[in-house]
Amino acid sequence: MNNLLHPELIERLPITGIAIKRRLEHQIGELVLDTDGALDVPVSIVIRSRNNVEQLEGLLADVAAQDFTGEKEVVVVDTESSDGSAWLAKRLGATVVSMTQADFSYPKSLNVGFQAASHPWVFSFVDHSALTHIQTLKVATRWDARADVAAAFGTVLPNRNATPNERFLAAAALPAYFKSPPKAAYPRVGFMGANALAVRREAWQEVGGFDEAYGGGGEDGALGIALLGEGYTIMQDPTMSVFHSHGLKLAKAAAQLKYWTTLNTPQAFSRQRLARFRPDLG
């Protein structure tokens, strides 16, 4: 079976693309072996969306293509889209939860989605991501067998809109694909990124959800630290990887990295501040 989705995007990575593709294929094989004979657990897929109807349609197609026998539901948290995103999501069978831009923050949008989710495991993606393979949802089945594991997250590979600098930066992700089997994770850059995340819903409830003091970002890492504080294990699992890019040229990409270094402390969401390096938020 060909498990990969959009393999050409991996092959575009300079120097390490073919190696990452082979390692990901190997990791997917291990995931399938780990879950062989197990009943797939029910999952919810939460997708945050705003005016990305074409990319959202592609992500929903990737979800529909999953080799997964468990019950699944899709919850799209839409923030005042004007391009038909909400209509498309409903037509394709998703539950749409709407919120206003005035009420939006990163943790609040996640909490709204998780509250609407009804299944034991919740996957978190953003509308401009794409899935790397058809076994992604089996990550929940793999880790549900271990009561100590509260979450799993993956690395990020460049999507179709990636700039050359974004592809070169992602090429450095090769070492993450040699974690075999996946390893327990600790807080660092990229820890618990909510664009490629699976969380045990009960654990999310236990720690009070995503901390809404982190309105401007960092809420995903803060959730991870809270879960670790309760004695849970968090896994870095390469099979959770997604394609996700913002199409940023070098100067704006550097500004984004600088911004990320400030997210270890709570700050309010500011669209004006983010717009300086995220034109896609307009």
Buried (B, 14 or more C-beta within 10 A) or exposed (E): EEBBBBBEBBEBBEEBBEBBBEBBBBBBEBBBEBBEEBEBBBBBBBBBBBBBBEBBBBBBEBBEEBBBEBEBBBBBBBBBBEBBBBEBBEEBEBBBBEBEEEEBBBBBBBBBBBBBBEBBBBBBBBBBBBBBBBBBBBBBBBBBEEEEBBBBBBBBBBBBBBBEBBBBBBBEBBEBBEBEEBEEBEBEEBBBBBBBBBBBBEBBEBBEBBBBBBBBBBBBBBBBBBBBEEEBBBBBBBBBBBBBBBBBEEEBBEBBEEBBEEBEEBBEBEEEEBEEBBEBEE
